[in-house]
Amino acid sequence: MAQFKLVLSDSKTGMSEVQELKDSTAQPLLGRKIGEVVDATLLGLTGKFKITGGSDKAGFPMRGDVSGGGKNYVLMSAGIGYKSKESGSKKRRLVRGNTVTEEIYQVNAKKMEEAAKSS
């Protein structure tokens, strides 16, 4: 049984809203990848949104350049999951892949377009 917190951010207003998705409403997100545009009507919302990231139940972040849904150790010098204290340093960090699975707790998304409003 999938359960997510979907954080939808709107770049026009700078505001974010949190939606709790459980069971049948969360199913359309399973198997989606970072960067995919999803029709929000599948989730009972309006418009479309783009998946930008997320984190799992233990707090490990999702990275777009790591394929799959499992956790992997990745050698990083910068980016999501690693903030270097000195330039040129590299470290191996545990991150989650770019696919939304049942282990994901939070899915971050950006609103792409709003549905046409009737006057």
Buried (B, 14 or more C-beta within 10 A) or exposed (E): EBBBBBBBBBEEEEEEEEBEBEEEBBBBBBEBBBEBBBEBEEBEBBBBBBBBBBBBEEEBBBBBEBEEBEBBEBEBEEBBBBEEEEEEEEEEBEBBBBBBBEBBBBBBBBBBEEEEEEE
